[in-house]
Amino acid sequence: MGRPVGTAPSVVRPASGGRESAPFTFVDLFAGIGGFHAALSALGGRCVYASEIDLAAARVYERNWGLAPAGDIVEATEQRMDVPEHDVLVAGFPCQPFSKSGMQRGMDEARGTLFWNILRVVEERSPSVVLLENVRNLAGPRHRHEWHVIIKSLRQLGYRVSSAPAVFSPHLLPPDQGGRPQVRERVFIAATRVEDLDDAWTDMPPVVTPRAEGWDPSVWDIEDYLDPEGSTVTPATRMTAAEVRWVSAWDDFVQSLRRAGELRLPGFPIWADEFRLPEDLVVSMVTPTWKAGFLRKNAVLYARHRDVIDAWLDRWDGLEGFPPSRRKLEWQAQDATSLWDTVLHFRPSGIRAKRATYLPALVAITQTSVVASRRRRLTVREAARLQGLPEWFDFGDQRDAASFKQLGNAVNVGVVHHVLRQHVLRDADLLGTKSPLVRAAAEASPDPSALLDAHRGRGGHLEAS
């Protein structure tokens, strides 16, 4: 797995040096707390401009990277151009609806959105490389039009970019390349400026694909990325007495079914309030198809293990006092032996249990993963570690809820580092083999944490602690 928490990295590259000695410069738009900054700093880059409209995130960014982000990117790009010259533009732009009014062509189709402001910078400054990140759904069927607008607009500005999405997740990347045990599929748009505009319309495969190569993600162990017991755990992270009771009851259910021969637990949502025999099931014409299917499956399960389930309900007083959402179990932990060996989420749809190998994506809402074996939620430090941020990265005295929200919105450092490095090396012929950016990518360690853990960010670049 990854190196044990709290130990020094095995490889330490020299710091990237002073501001003028960095091999390439970059701008960090929609910067958040600096996930892109971490990845590009590890490649040796120097940030010359950052923008972030959320004041709390901007404060965390400045605290850790020594660079105060500008505010509204719209003001900085529409009436004037505040963004300076740079080599690489990175942006995790918001996924908001794209305007289709007028059905105009090219860049004008994206006018009125924040993507348009990115294009203004690209058009004005012509960086060598552009790397954009967004949620996986941007490349899905519902947003096919928006996807084509983005690709076409970049090509019209002279950038070679794949028409197929580059989708990747940190759990697909080995730990010695910056991977982390978190399923976090994101789509990347990696583009390189070309001299001949015709070359911009030459398509090629995406720089990465959503599969692991030479690495088995099932061997992840989240324990390698958790803090030692008692180190950073606070009362707020511990499971409440009510939560322990809910999990204990459903663990009894799991164990009871296993003893009854149900070795492979159902993957459909199990609803305690819907346990009835199939002949007693009433499904009306207005019941959604998906719900009717789940009701029938619960009825079949109940009929198969009626005595076991009735005895379980009796032991737990019919789940008296359990909120409606805690009377449901979503088992996604395959062959895990107990709920106490899983990762849990207390969701509006029920208690969801997953195997304790890799975690679901951190999200910007209150669904913090619960490590059942530890009887507690993830800490902010652990969540930051899952995003690949260095051990010295901190959030000051802000509330944990704000830090979790920022981490849920952040990019994963290892994935950004991997995607950009692979893109630059693949497009070395376009960038020029003597390009400082190409040299930086070729010489960089595959694992950004080797540098980040040993150095602190100050003045927009990395310096020795």
Sine and cosine of phi, psi and omega as CSV:
sin_phi,cos_phi,sin_psi,cos_psi,sin_omega,cos_omega
0.00,0.00,-0.32,-0.95,0.06,-1.00
-0.96,0.28,0.22,-0.98,0.02,-1.00
-0.91,0.42,0.49,-0.87,-0.03,-1.00
-0.86,0.51,0.58,-0.81,-0.01,-1.00
-0.87,0.50,0.69,-0.72,0.08,-1.00
1.00,-0.02,-0.09,1.00,0.02,-1.00
-1.00,-0.05,0.36,-0.93,-0.01,-1.00
-0.96,0.27,0.52,-0.85,0.04,-1.00
-0.91,0.42,0.50,-0.87,-0.04,-1.00
-0.98,0.22,-0.40,0.92,-0.01,-1.00
-0.78,-0.62,0.75,-0.66,0.04,-1.00
-0.79,-0.61,0.91,-0.42,0.10,-1.00
-0.99,0.13,0.41,-0.91,0.08,-1.00
-0.88,0.47,0.44,-0.90,0.07,-1.00
-0.89,0.46,0.36,-0.93,-0.08,-1.00
-0.95,0.30,-0.10,0.99,0.09,-1.00
1.00,-0.01,-0.22,-0.98,-0.05,-1.00
-0.96,0.29,0.04,-1.00,-0.09,-1.00
-0.86,0.50,-0.65,0.76,-0.12,-0.99
-0.99,0.12,-0.26,0.97,-0.08,-1.00
-1.00,-0.06,-0.07,1.00,-0.02,-1.00
-0.91,0.43,0.65,-0.76,-0.05,-1.00
-0.93,0.36,-0.41,0.91,0.04,-1.00
-0.45,-0.89,0.32,-0.95,0.01,-1.00
-0.92,-0.40,0.41,-0.91,0.05,-1.00
-0.56,-0.83,0.38,-0.93,0.14,-0.99
-0.90,-0.43,0.57,-0.82,-0.15,-0.99
-0.86,-0.52,1.00,-0.05,-0.05,-1.00
-1.00,-0.05,0.55,-0.83,-0.11,-0.99
0.78,0.63,0.82,0.58,-0.29,-0.96
-0.96,0.28,-0.36,0.93,-0.06,-1.00
0.85,0.52,-0.77,-0.64,0.00,-1.00
-0.98,-0.19,0.02,1.00,0.15,-0.99
0.95,-0.32,0.49,0.87,0.07,-1.00
-0.89,0.45,-0.69,0.72,0.08,-1.00
-0.89,0.46,-0.67,0.75,-0.02,-1.00
-0.85,0.53,-0.70,0.72,0.01,-1.00
-0.87,0.50,-0.72,0.69,-0.05,-1.00
-0.91,0.42,-0.69,0.72,-0.05,-1.00
-0.97,0.23,-0.50,0.87,0.11,-0.99
-0.90,0.44,-0.63,0.77,0.02,-1.00
-0.91,0.42,-0.41,0.91,0.09,-1.00
-0.99,0.13,-0.11,0.99,0.03,-1.00
0.97,-0.24,0.05,1.00,-0.06,-1.00
-0.98,0.20,0.32,-0.95,0.06,-1.00
-0.86,-0.52,0.80,-0.60,-0.01,-1.00
-0.99,0.16,0.81,-0.59,-0.01,-1.00
-0.95,-0.30,-0.14,0.99,0.00,-1.00
-0.23,-0.97,0.66,-0.75,0.09,-1.00
-0.67,-0.75,0.53,-0.85,0.07,-1.00
-0.74,-0.67,0.67,-0.75,0.06,-1.00
-0.34,-0.94,0.86,-0.51,-0.10,-1.00
-0.99,0.13,-0.38,0.93,0.02,-1.00
-0.98,0.20,0.89,-0.45,-0.13,-0.99
-0.91,0.42,-0.62,0.79,-0.01,-1.00
-0.91,0.42,-0.70,0.71,0.04,-1.00
-0.90,0.43,-0.63,0.77,0.01,-1.00
-0.89,0.46,-0.60,0.80,0.03,-1.00
-0.91,0.41,-0.66,0.75,0.03,-1.00
-0.91,0.42,-0.64,0.77,0.03,-1.00
-0.86,0.51,-0.77,0.64,-0.02,-1.00
-0.91,0.42,-0.62,0.78,-0.02,-1.00
-0.86,0.51,-0.61,0.79,-0.10,-1.00
-0.99,-0.12,-0.49,0.87,-0.10,-1.00
-0.93,-0.36,-0.07,1.00,0.07,-1.00
0.94,0.35,0.35,0.94,-0.02,-1.00
-0.69,-0.72,0.84,-0.55,-0.03,-1.00
-1.00,0.09,0.89,-0.46,0.02,-1.00
-0.91,0.41,0.59,-0.81,0.17,-0.99
-0.94,0.35,0.20,-0.98,-0.07,-1.00
-1.00,0.04,-0.92,-0.40,-0.14,-0.99
-0.93,0.38,0.87,-0.48,0.01,-1.00
-0.92,0.39,-0.42,0.91,0.03,-1.00
-0.90,0.44,-0.75,0.66,0.02,-1.00
-0.89,0.46,-0.53,0.85,-0.08,-1.00
-0.99,0.16,-0.13,0.99,-0.10,-0.99
-0.75,-0.66,-0.29,0.96,-0.12,-0.99
-1.00,-0.03,-0.76,0.65,0.01,-1.00
-1.00,0.01,-0.34,0.94,0.01,-1.00
-0.46,-0.89,0.02,-1.00,0.05,-1.00
-0.81,-0.58,0.99,-0.14,-0.01,-1.00
-0.99,0.10,-0.32,0.95,-0.06,-1.00
-0.97,0.25,0.83,-0.55,-0.06,-1.00
-0.98,0.21,0.07,-1.00,0.10,-1.00
-0.87,0.49,0.53,-0.85,-0.02,-1.00
-0.30,-0.96,0.24,-0.97,-0.01,-1.00
-1.00,-0.06,-0.61,0.79,-0.07,-1.00
-0.76,-0.65,0.74,-0.67,0.10,-0.99
-0.94,-0.34,0.79,-0.61,0.08,-1.00
-0.83,-0.56,0.56,-0.83,-0.02,-1.00
-0.35,-0.94,0.80,-0.60,0.18,-0.98
-0.98,-0.18,0.96,0.26,-0.19,-0.98
-0.95,0.30,0.50,-0.87,-0.04,-1.00
-0.87,0.49,0.58,-0.82,0.04,-1.00
-1.00,-0.03,1.00,0.07,0.02,-1.00
-0.89,-0.46,0.33,-0.94,-0.03,-1.00
-0.85,0.52,0.68,-0.74,0.06,-1.00
-1.00,0.05,0.64,-0.77,0.01,-1.00
-0.95,0.32,0.74,-0.67,0.06,-1.00
-0.91,-0.42,0.12,0.99,-0.06,-1.00
-0.88,0.48,0.75,-0.66,0.03,-1.00
1.00,0.06,-0.32,0.95,-0.02,-1.00
0.76,0.65,0.68,0.73,0.01,-1.00
-0.96,0.27,0.12,-0.99,-0.09,-1.00
-0.97,-0.24,0.28,-0.96,0.12,-0.99
0.86,0.50,-0.59,-0.81,-0.08,-1.00
-0.89,0.45,-0.52,0.86,-0.04,-1.00
-0.89,0.46,-0.37,0.93,0.05,-1.00
-0.93,0.37,-0.40,0.92,-0.02,-1.00
-0.99,-0.14,0.01,1.00,-0.01,-1.00
-0.86,0.51,0.60,-0.80,-0.02,-1.00
1.00,-0.04,-0.07,1.00,0.06,-1.00
-0.91,-0.42,0.23,-0.97,0.01,-1.00
-0.94,0.34,-0.37,0.93,0.10,-1.00
-0.89,0.46,-0.55,0.84,0.04,-1.00
-0.87,0.50,-0.60,0.80,0.00,-1.00
-0.93,0.36,-0.54,0.84,0.12,-0.99
-0.89,0.45,-0.70,0.71,0.00,-1.00
-0.89,0.46,-0.57,0.82,0.05,-1.00
-0.87,0.50,-0.68,0.73,0.02,-1.00
-0.91,0.41,-0.71,0.70,-0.01,-1.00
-0.87,0.50,-0.70,0.71,-0.01,-1.00
-0.90,0.44,-0.63,0.78,-0.08,-1.00
-0.98,0.18,-0.62,0.79,-0.16,-0.99
-0.96,-0.28,-0.29,0.96,0.05,-1.00
0.73,0.68,0.86,0.52,0.06,-1.00
-0.90,0.43,0.41,-0.91,-0.01,-1.00
-0.92,0.40,-0.61,0.79,-0.05,-1.00
-0.72,-0.70,0.63,-0.78,0.10,-0.99
-0.85,-0.53,0.75,-0.66,0.05,-1.00
-0.76,-0.65,0.91,-0.42,0.00,-1.00
-0.92,-0.39,0.51,-0.86,-0.02,-1.00
-0.72,-0.69,0.59,-0.81,0.04,-1.00
-0.39,-0.92,0.06,-1.00,0.02,-1.00
-0.92,0.39,0.42,-0.91,-0.05,-1.00
-0.83,0.55,-0.53,0.85,-0.10,-0.99
-0.92,0.40,-0.32,0.95,0.02,-1.00
-0.85,0.52,-0.54,0.84,0.00,-1.00
-1.00,-0.09,0.20,0.98,-0.01,-1.00
-0.99,0.10,0.09,-1.00,-0.09,-1.00
-0.89,0.45,-0.48,0.88,-0.03,-1.00
-0.95,0.31,-0.35,0.94,-0.06,-1.00
-0.88,-0.47,0.47,0.88,-0.02,-1.00
-0.85,0.52,-0.66,0.75,0.00,-1.00
-0.88,0.47,-0.75,0.66,-0.03,-1.00
-0.88,0.47,-0.64,0.77,0.01,-1.00
-0.87,0.50,-0.73,0.69,-0.01,-1.00
-0.89,0.45,-0.59,0.81,0.04,-1.00
-0.88,0.47,-0.71,0.70,-0.01,-1.00
-0.88,0.48,-0.76,0.65,-0.04,-1.00
-0.90,0.44,-0.71,0.71,-0.02,-1.00
-0.90,0.45,-0.65,0.76,-0.03,-1.00
-0.90,0.44,-0.67,0.74,0.03,-1.00
-0.91,0.42,-0.64,0.77,0.02,-1.00
-0.91,0.41,-0.61,0.79,0.03,-1.00
-0.90,0.43,-0.42,0.91,0.05,-1.00
-1.00,-0.01,0.07,1.00,0.09,-1.00
1.00,-0.06,0.55,0.83,-0.02,-1.00
-0.88,-0.48,0.76,-0.65,0.10,-1.00
-0.99,0.12,0.82,-0.58,-0.08,-1.00
-0.52,-0.86,0.61,-0.79,0.01,-1.00
-0.95,0.32,0.63,-0.77,0.08,-1.00
-0.98,0.18,-0.22,0.98,0.04,-1.00
-1.00,-0.10,0.64,-0.77,-0.05,-1.00
-0.94,0.33,0.62,-0.79,0.13,-0.99
-1.00,-0.08,0.97,-0.25,-0.06,-1.00
-0.95,-0.32,0.72,-0.69,-0.02,-1.00
-0.44,-0.90,0.33,-0.94,-0.02,-1.00
-0.64,-0.76,0.55,-0.83,-0.03,-1.00
-0.89,0.46,-0.43,0.90,-0.03,-1.00
-0.96,0.28,-0.22,0.97,0.04,-1.00
-1.00,0.07,-0.13,0.99,-0.07,-1.00
-0.97,-0.25,0.75,-0.66,0.01,-1.00
-0.87,0.49,0.44,-0.90,-0.01,-1.00
-0.88,0.48,-0.50,0.86,0.00,-1.00
-0.98,0.19,0.08,1.00,0.14,-0.99
-0.86,-0.51,0.31,0.95,0.06,-1.00
1.00,-0.04,0.11,0.99,0.02,-1.00
-0.93,0.38,0.33,-0.95,0.02,-1.00
-0.60,-0.80,0.47,-0.88,-0.02,-1.00
-0.98,0.22,0.93,0.38,0.02,-1.00
-0.60,-0.80,0.82,-0.58,0.09,-1.00
-0.99,0.15,0.95,-0.33,-0.09,-1.00
-0.57,-0.82,0.96,0.27,-0.01,-1.00
-0.94,0.35,0.81,-0.58,0.07,-1.00
-0.72,-0.69,0.46,-0.89,0.02,-1.00
-0.98,-0.19,0.68,-0.73,0.00,-1.00
-0.88,-0.48,0.63,-0.78,0.09,-1.00
-0.89,-0.46,0.96,-0.29,-0.07,-1.00
-0.94,-0.35,0.84,-0.55,-0.10,-0.99
-0.73,-0.68,0.57,-0.82,0.01,-1.00
-0.83,-0.56,0.72,-0.69,0.00,-1.00
-0.95,0.32,0.67,-0.74,0.01,-1.00
-0.88,-0.48,0.42,-0.91,0.01,-1.00
-0.98,0.20,-0.64,0.76,-0.02,-1.00
-0.99,-0.11,0.88,-0.48,-0.06,-1.00
-0.85,0.52,-0.52,0.86,0.02,-1.00
-0.88,0.47,-0.52,0.85,-0.01,-1.00
-0.92,0.40,-0.38,0.93,-0.01,-1.00
-0.92,0.40,-0.37,0.93,-0.06,-1.00
-0.99,-0.13,0.12,0.99,0.09,-1.00
-0.99,0.13,0.89,-0.46,-0.05,-1.00
-0.99,0.10,0.35,-0.94,0.06,-1.00
-0.43,-0.90,0.26,-0.97,0.01,-1.00
-0.90,0.44,0.38,-0.92,0.08,-1.00
-0.89,0.46,0.45,-0.89,-0.10,-1.00
-0.94,0.35,-0.46,0.89,0.08,-1.00
-0.68,-0.73,0.37,-0.93,0.07,-1.00
-0.77,-0.64,0.41,-0.91,-0.10,-1.00
-0.98,0.21,0.90,0.43,0.08,-1.00
-0.50,-0.86,0.47,-0.88,0.03,-1.00
-1.00,0.04,0.69,-0.72,0.03,-1.00
-0.88,-0.48,0.88,-0.48,-0.01,-1.00
0.94,0.35,0.41,0.91,-0.06,-1.00
-0.46,-0.89,0.71,-0.70,-0.01,-1.00
-0.96,-0.28,0.97,-0.26,-0.05,-1.00
-0.88,0.48,-0.30,0.95,-0.02,-1.00
-0.94,0.34,-0.21,0.98,-0.01,-1.00
-1.00,0.00,0.00,1.00,0.11,-0.99
-0.84,0.54,0.52,-0.86,0.12,-0.99
-0.67,-0.74,0.92,-0.38,-0.09,-1.00
-0.90,0.43,-0.34,0.94,0.03,-1.00
-0.86,0.52,-0.47,0.88,0.01,-1.00
-0.91,0.41,-0.28,0.96,-0.11,-0.99
-0.89,-0.46,0.19,0.98,0.04,-1.00
-0.99,-0.15,0.48,-0.88,0.05,-1.00
-0.93,0.36,0.47,-0.88,0.13,-0.99
-0.84,0.54,0.57,-0.82,-0.03,-1.00
-0.82,0.57,0.72,-0.69,0.08,-1.00
1.00,0.08,-0.09,1.00,-0.10,-1.00
-0.98,0.21,-0.80,0.60,-0.04,-1.00
-0.82,-0.58,0.20,0.98,-0.04,-1.00
-0.97,0.25,0.73,-0.68,0.03,-1.00
-0.88,-0.47,0.29,-0.96,0.05,-1.00
-0.81,0.58,-0.53,0.85,-0.04,-1.00
-0.92,0.39,-0.40,0.92,-0.02,-1.00
-1.00,0.05,-0.31,0.95,-0.08,-1.00
-0.97,0.25,0.54,-0.84,0.09,-1.00
-0.90,0.44,0.62,-0.78,0.06,-1.00
-0.98,0.21,0.24,-0.97,0.03,-1.00
-0.87,0.50,-0.61,0.79,0.02,-1.00
-0.91,0.42,-0.67,0.74,0.00,-1.00
-0.90,0.43,-0.65,0.76,0.04,-1.00
-0.88,0.48,-0.65,0.76,0.00,-1.00
-0.91,0.41,-0.69,0.73,0.01,-1.00
-0.86,0.52,-0.73,0.68,-0.05,-1.00
-0.93,0.37,-0.63,0.77,0.02,-1.00
-0.87,0.49,-0.65,0.76,0.00,-1.00
-0.91,0.42,-0.73,0.68,-0.03,-1.00
-0.95,0.31,-0.48,0.88,0.10,-1.00
-0.92,0.40,-0.61,0.79,0.09,-1.00
-0.87,0.49,-0.63,0.78,0.05,-1.00
-0.88,0.48,-0.73,0.68,0.00,-1.00
-0.87,0.50,-0.75,0.67,-0.02,-1.00
-0.90,0.44,-0.61,0.79,0.00,-1.00
-0.91,0.42,-0.68,0.73,0.03,-1.00
-0.91,0.41,-0.62,0.79,0.01,-1.00
-0.90,0.44,-0.68,0.74,0.02,-1.00
-0.91,0.42,-0.44,0.90,0.01,-1.00
-1.00,0.09,0.06,1.00,0.06,-1.00
0.99,-0.16,0.03,1.00,0.02,-1.00
-1.00,0.07,0.97,0.24,-0.12,-0.99
-0.95,0.30,-0.50,0.87,0.05,-1.00
-0.95,-0.31,0.97,-0.24,-0.10,-0.99
-0.94,0.35,0.48,-0.88,-0.03,-1.00
-0.88,0.48,0.62,-0.78,0.05,-1.00
-1.00,-0.01,-0.15,0.99,0.02,-1.00
-0.99,0.11,0.37,-0.93,0.02,-1.00
-0.88,0.48,0.78,-0.63,0.00,-1.00
-0.99,-0.13,0.85,-0.52,-0.07,-1.00
-0.92,-0.39,0.93,-0.36,-0.03,-1.00
-0.89,0.47,-0.51,0.86,-0.01,-1.00
-0.97,0.23,-0.10,0.99,-0.05,-1.00
-0.90,-0.43,0.35,0.94,0.07,-1.00
-0.98,0.20,0.95,-0.31,0.06,-1.00
-0.42,-0.91,0.34,-0.94,0.01,-1.00
-0.94,0.34,0.51,-0.86,-0.02,-1.00
-0.81,0.59,-0.60,0.80,-0.03,-1.00
-0.95,0.32,-0.27,0.96,0.03,-1.00
-0.99,-0.11,-0.02,1.00,-0.05,-1.00
-0.98,0.21,0.75,-0.66,0.05,-1.00
-0.87,-0.50,0.89,-0.46,0.03,-1.00
-0.88,-0.47,0.89,-0.46,-0.05,-1.00
-1.00,0.10,0.16,-0.99,0.00,-1.00
-0.92,0.40,-0.38,0.92,-0.06,-1.00
-1.00,-0.07,-0.08,1.00,0.04,-1.00
-0.93,0.36,0.82,-0.58,0.01,-1.00
-0.84,0.55,0.54,-0.84,-0.05,-1.00
-0.84,0.54,-0.68,0.73,-0.04,-1.00
-0.89,0.46,-0.64,0.77,-0.02,-1.00
-0.95,0.32,-0.64,0.77,0.03,-1.00
-0.86,0.50,-0.64,0.77,0.02,-1.00
-0.89,0.45,-0.68,0.73,0.02,-1.00
-0.91,0.41,-0.63,0.78,0.01,-1.00
-0.89,0.46,-0.67,0.74,0.00,-1.00
-0.91,0.42,-0.66,0.75,0.01,-1.00
-0.90,0.43,-0.63,0.78,0.05,-1.00
-0.91,0.41,-0.60,0.80,0.02,-1.00
-0.91,0.42,-0.67,0.74,0.03,-1.00
-0.90,0.44,-0.67,0.74,0.03,-1.00
-0.88,0.48,-0.70,0.72,-0.01,-1.00
-0.90,0.44,-0.68,0.73,0.00,-1.00
-0.89,0.46,-0.59,0.81,-0.03,-1.00
-0.95,0.31,-0.52,0.86,-0.08,-1.00
-0.75,-0.66,0.67,0.74,-0.10,-0.99
-0.84,0.54,-0.75,0.66,-0.06,-1.00
-0.89,0.45,-0.67,0.74,-0.02,-1.00
-0.91,0.42,-0.70,0.72,-0.05,-1.00
-0.94,0.34,-0.65,0.76,0.04,-1.00
-0.89,0.46,-0.65,0.76,0.03,-1.00
-0.91,0.42,-0.62,0.78,0.04,-1.00
-0.89,0.45,-0.71,0.71,0.02,-1.00
-0.88,0.47,-0.62,0.79,0.03,-1.00
-0.90,0.44,-0.66,0.75,-0.01,-1.00
-0.89,0.46,-0.49,0.87,-0.06,-1.00
-0.93,-0.37,0.46,0.89,0.10,-1.00
0.78,0.63,0.63,0.78,0.01,-1.00
0.90,0.44,0.42,0.91,-0.07,-1.00
0.86,0.51,0.59,0.81,0.03,-1.00
-0.82,0.57,0.76,-0.65,0.03,-1.00
1.00,0.06,-0.10,0.99,0.05,-1.00
-0.97,0.24,0.78,-0.63,0.10,-1.00
-0.87,0.50,0.42,-0.91,-0.02,-1.00
-0.78,0.63,-0.65,0.76,-0.04,-1.00
-0.96,0.29,-0.25,0.97,0.02,-1.00
-0.99,-0.16,0.07,1.00,0.09,-1.00
-0.99,-0.12,0.25,0.97,0.00,-1.00
-0.78,-0.62,0.60,-0.80,0.04,-1.00
-0.80,-0.60,0.76,-0.65,0.10,-0.99
-0.92,-0.39,0.99,-0.17,-0.06,-1.00
-1.00,0.03,0.93,-0.36,0.05,-1.00
-0.81,-0.59,0.48,0.88,-0.10,-0.99
-0.97,-0.25,0.25,0.97,0.04,-1.00
0.75,0.67,-0.89,-0.45,-0.13,-0.99
-0.99,-0.11,0.31,0.95,0.07,-1.00
-0.84,0.54,0.61,-0.79,-0.12,-0.99
-0.99,0.15,-0.36,0.93,-0.10,-0.99
-0.41,-0.91,0.44,-0.90,0.12,-0.99
-0.87,0.49,-0.49,0.87,-0.03,-1.00
-0.97,0.26,-0.06,1.00,0.08,-1.00
-0.96,-0.28,0.20,0.98,-0.09,-1.00
-0.90,-0.43,0.05,-1.00,0.20,-0.98
-0.98,-0.22,0.76,-0.65,-0.10,-0.99
-0.92,-0.38,0.49,-0.87,0.19,-0.98
-0.75,-0.66,0.79,-0.62,0.09,-1.00
-1.00,-0.01,1.00,-0.08,-0.12,-0.99
-0.97,-0.23,0.34,-0.94,0.10,-0.99
-0.86,0.51,-0.44,0.90,-0.02,-1.00
-1.00,0.05,-0.11,0.99,0.00,-1.00
0.64,-0.77,-0.05,-1.00,0.08,-1.00
-1.00,0.05,0.89,-0.46,-0.02,-1.00
-0.97,-0.23,0.76,-0.65,0.00,-1.00
-0.89,-0.45,0.77,-0.64,0.04,-1.00
-0.80,-0.60,0.37,-0.93,0.06,-1.00
-0.87,0.49,0.54,-0.84,-0.05,-1.00
-1.00,0.01,0.73,0.69,0.09,-1.00
-0.99,-0.15,-0.93,0.38,0.11,-0.99
-0.83,-0.56,0.41,-0.91,-0.14,-0.99
-1.00,-0.08,0.40,-0.91,0.16,-0.99
-0.92,0.40,0.21,-0.98,-0.03,-1.00
-0.88,0.48,0.68,-0.73,0.18,-0.98
-0.90,0.44,0.69,-0.72,-0.03,-1.00
-0.82,-0.57,0.35,-0.94,-0.08,-1.00
-1.00,0.05,0.51,0.86,0.08,-1.00
-0.72,-0.69,0.12,-0.99,-0.14,-0.99
-0.99,0.16,0.96,0.29,0.11,-0.99
-0.73,-0.68,0.77,0.63,-0.03,-1.00
-0.90,0.44,0.72,-0.70,0.00,-1.00
-0.89,0.46,0.65,-0.76,0.07,-1.00
-0.96,-0.29,0.87,-0.49,0.08,-1.00
-1.00,0.09,0.98,-0.20,-0.18,-0.98
-0.88,0.48,-0.59,0.80,-0.01,-1.00
-0.89,0.45,-0.44,0.90,0.01,-1.00
-1.00,-0.09,-0.12,0.99,-0.04,-1.00
0.84,0.54,0.64,0.77,-0.02,-1.00
-0.35,-0.94,0.20,-0.98,0.07,-1.00
-1.00,0.06,0.23,-0.97,0.13,-0.99
-0.89,0.47,0.53,-0.85,0.15,-0.99
-1.00,0.02,0.25,-0.97,0.05,-1.00
-0.87,0.50,-0.66,0.76,-0.01,-1.00
-0.88,0.48,-0.66,0.75,0.01,-1.00
-0.93,0.38,-0.64,0.77,0.03,-1.00
-0.90,0.43,-0.64,0.77,0.05,-1.00
-0.90,0.44,-0.61,0.79,0.04,-1.00
-0.90,0.45,-0.63,0.78,0.03,-1.00
-0.92,0.40,-0.39,0.92,0.07,-1.00
-1.00,0.01,0.03,1.00,0.06,-1.00
0.99,0.13,0.17,0.98,0.03,-1.00
-0.97,0.25,0.53,-0.85,-0.08,-1.00
-0.92,0.39,0.32,-0.95,-0.05,-1.00
-0.90,0.44,-0.44,0.90,-0.02,-1.00
-0.99,0.11,-0.12,0.99,-0.01,-1.00
-0.92,0.39,0.75,-0.66,-0.01,-1.00
-0.63,-0.78,0.24,-0.97,-0.12,-0.99
-0.92,-0.40,0.21,0.98,-0.01,-1.00
0.92,0.39,-0.61,-0.79,-0.07,-1.00
-0.97,-0.25,0.32,0.95,-0.01,-1.00
-0.95,0.30,0.32,-0.95,-0.03,-1.00
-0.91,0.42,0.54,-0.84,0.00,-1.00
-0.85,0.52,-0.58,0.81,-0.02,-1.00
-0.86,0.51,-0.63,0.77,0.02,-1.00
-0.93,0.37,-0.63,0.77,0.01,-1.00
-0.91,0.41,-0.67,0.74,0.04,-1.00
-0.89,0.45,-0.63,0.77,0.04,-1.00
-0.88,0.48,-0.70,0.71,0.00,-1.00
-0.91,0.42,-0.64,0.77,0.02,-1.00
-0.93,0.37,-0.57,0.82,0.06,-1.00
-0.92,0.39,-0.43,0.90,0.04,-1.00
-1.00,-0.03,-0.13,0.99,-0.15,-0.99
-0.99,0.15,0.33,-0.94,0.15,-0.99
-1.00,0.03,0.42,-0.91,0.06,-1.00
-0.99,0.12,0.81,-0.58,-0.11,-0.99
-0.88,0.48,-0.74,0.67,-0.05,-1.00
-0.88,0.48,-0.64,0.77,-0.01,-1.00
-0.93,0.37,-0.71,0.71,0.03,-1.00
-0.86,0.50,-0.72,0.69,0.01,-1.00
-0.85,0.53,-0.71,0.70,-0.03,-1.00
-0.91,0.41,-0.75,0.66,-0.06,-1.00
-0.90,0.44,-0.72,0.69,-0.02,-1.00
-0.91,0.41,-0.69,0.72,-0.01,-1.00
-0.88,0.47,-0.71,0.70,0.01,-1.00
-0.90,0.44,-0.61,0.79,0.00,-1.00
-0.91,0.40,-0.72,0.70,-0.02,-1.00
-0.90,0.44,-0.68,0.73,0.00,-1.00
-0.92,0.40,-0.61,0.79,0.02,-1.00
-0.92,0.39,-0.60,0.80,-0.05,-1.00
-0.99,-0.13,0.41,0.91,0.00,-1.00
-0.86,0.51,-0.52,0.85,0.01,-1.00
-0.91,0.41,-0.56,0.83,0.04,-1.00
-0.98,0.21,-0.63,0.78,-0.05,-1.00
-0.98,0.18,-0.40,0.91,-0.05,-1.00
0.99,-0.15,0.81,-0.59,-0.06,-1.00
-0.89,0.45,-0.33,0.94,0.04,-1.00
-1.00,-0.02,0.02,1.00,0.01,-1.00
-0.88,0.48,0.74,-0.67,0.07,-1.00
-0.84,0.55,-0.54,0.84,0.02,-1.00
-0.92,0.39,-0.68,0.74,0.03,-1.00
-0.90,0.43,-0.68,0.73,0.02,-1.00
-0.89,0.46,-0.65,0.76,0.00,-1.00
-0.89,0.45,-0.67,0.74,0.00,-1.00
-0.92,0.39,-0.62,0.79,-0.03,-1.00
-0.94,0.34,-0.56,0.83,-0.07,-1.00
-1.00,0.00,-0.24,0.97,-0.09,-1.00
-0.94,0.34,0.55,-0.84,0.14,-0.99
-0.91,0.41,0.63,-0.78,0.07,-1.00
-0.88,0.47,-0.35,0.94,-0.04,-1.00
-0.96,-0.29,0.96,-0.29,-0.02,-1.00
-0.90,0.43,-0.43,0.90,-0.05,-1.00
-0.92,0.40,-0.39,0.92,0.02,-1.00
-0.85,0.52,-0.63,0.77,0.03,-1.00
-1.00,0.08,-0.70,0.72,-0.12,-0.99
-0.90,0.44,-0.63,0.78,-0.03,-1.00
-0.93,0.37,-0.37,0.93,-0.08,-1.00
-0.99,-0.15,-0.12,0.99,-0.06,-1.00
-0.69,-0.72,0.42,-0.91,0.04,-1.00
-0.95,-0.31,0.54,-0.84,0.03,-1.00
-0.99,0.13,0.80,-0.60,0.08,-1.00
-0.53,-0.85,0.65,-0.76,0.07,-1.00
0.90,0.44,0.44,0.90,0.07,-1.00
0.99,0.12,0.07,1.00,0.08,-1.00
-0.57,-0.82,0.02,-1.00,-0.06,-1.00
-1.00,-0.05,0.69,-0.72,0.09,-1.00
-0.77,-0.64,0.39,-0.92,0.05,-1.00
-0.88,0.47,0.58,-0.82,0.02,-1.00
-0.90,0.43,0.00,0.00,0.00,0.00
